[in-house]
Amino acid sequence: MSTIDRQRLGSLIDRERATYAADHPTSARLFGEAEHLFGQVPMTWMAMWSGGFPLYLDRANGNRVTDVDGREYVDFALGDTGAMAGHSPGETVKAVSERIADLGGITTMLPTADAEWVGAELSRRFGLPLWSFTLTATDANRWAIRLARLATGRPKVLTFAYCYHGSVDEAFAVPGPDGTAVARPGLVGAPVPLAETTRVAEFNELAGVEEQLRHGDVAAILTEPALTNIGIVLPEPGFLEGLRELATKYGALLMIDETHTFSAGPGGATALWGLQPDIFVIGKSIGGGIPSGAYGISAEVARSVQAHPEADLVDVGGVGGTLAGNALSVVAMRATLEHVLTEDAFAHMVGLATRFTAGVQATIDQAGVPWSVSQLGARSEYRFASPAPRNGSASAAAADNGLDEFLHLYLANRGVLITPFHNMALMCPDTSADDVALHSRLFAEAVDELVGA
Ligand SMILES: Cc1ncc(COP(=O)(O)O)c(C=O)c1O
């Protein structure tokens, strides 16, 4: 088993940082001049790219991004899933342009006929019969959590350590020493102590889930089918079925967030693995890059909600938003689902992710580094632990900022982007076998340098 020589890693990072700075003078200058942006970036996550400053975007199409210094990249980051349909997919652009330029009416608070088409398509893919739209997955989660509380009359949400569901206050919990929820390190401005809103367990550990549910105060178990925001942590056989059984046994709803795991296939992990959520959440990619999100509810949840005449669902009850379901967002979802993220597209994307994963695994085996790689449909991610961590806390413990920075910069300096805050690569309909082969070669070369082969 090879160990990483930290001194060698340090010098490799210095070398790659110098190349990055030399190759991107315009991005460096624009970042230096950004005096009116909090954290020097339009959104704080954009500061997470390696190299000391982010690349500034000039243009992007398909799976190619070009920066303001004229350098082109094969993009496996794809806006951390927001661009899983590829950048500016033609059919989405056509539909959106027609709405903006020809018909007009980006946001009018009037429904369009496309909305029912999208609702029916989401039902066909994911099974839930009734849908409501948002502009982000965060909002879909927030609004659906409110409905879960109303439907069950219970206050808490059960989440898994190191999950991520957007900026949803309830979900930033890890287990404290006695198992009750405490804020995840670094959390900003929690409205109340996490234990008041949240129960927390470890992914893949049903006994811990049951222990939390026994208190009888959980409205919903909120989870991704596989954790994807702390590496990919795949569910062990029987775990998701067990969650369904426990939710039913203890009167909690099962809320499945497929914002990222939609990568599993045209019907997400829900269709692939036959899951039976009471509430389903999706966002990011379904609008082809135009802000879009949705939540679906079962007929039974709808009945429980509607049994509350005091609930203000049509005004200020906290489950809507002025721009949500606007004509632009809805037509973007329709075009993307109808023409871009199709069954054929998924077959292509999943095939490439399988190749990508095999390429990474071959290098891990050859170099003898104690790492692992996990795939979920069209996405693949490596983690600095072997075997692959089986829960969020173990995966968090395998984080290695130095290795992240070296590998991200090595790839970026040679024309390949992966997701900045983890080691995730996503395939889109435009990704090609040559793009995957390029990554496999560069990854092997980077690891060779690292272990001194
Ligand atoms: C599983 C999951 N749910 C929800 C979200 C929130 O998405 P958004 O930031 O678009 O609101 C994310 C974002 O990464 C996510 O990974």
The ligand as an ORCA input file, in Angstrom:
! r2SCAN-3c Opt
* xyz 0 1
  C     -29.278     16.515     -2.374
  C     -29.409     17.998     -2.516
  N     -30.588     18.588     -2.243
  C     -30.755     19.906     -2.362
  C     -29.724     20.722     -2.758
  C     -29.956     22.192     -2.882
  O     -29.936     22.588     -4.201
  P     -29.966     24.158     -4.507
  O     -28.661     24.684     -4.001
  O     -30.063     24.222     -5.987
  O     -31.116     24.727     -3.795
  C     -28.481     20.166     -3.040
  C     -27.350     21.016     -3.444
  O     -26.238     20.592     -3.583
  C     -28.316     18.761     -2.918
  O     -27.157     18.185     -3.159
*
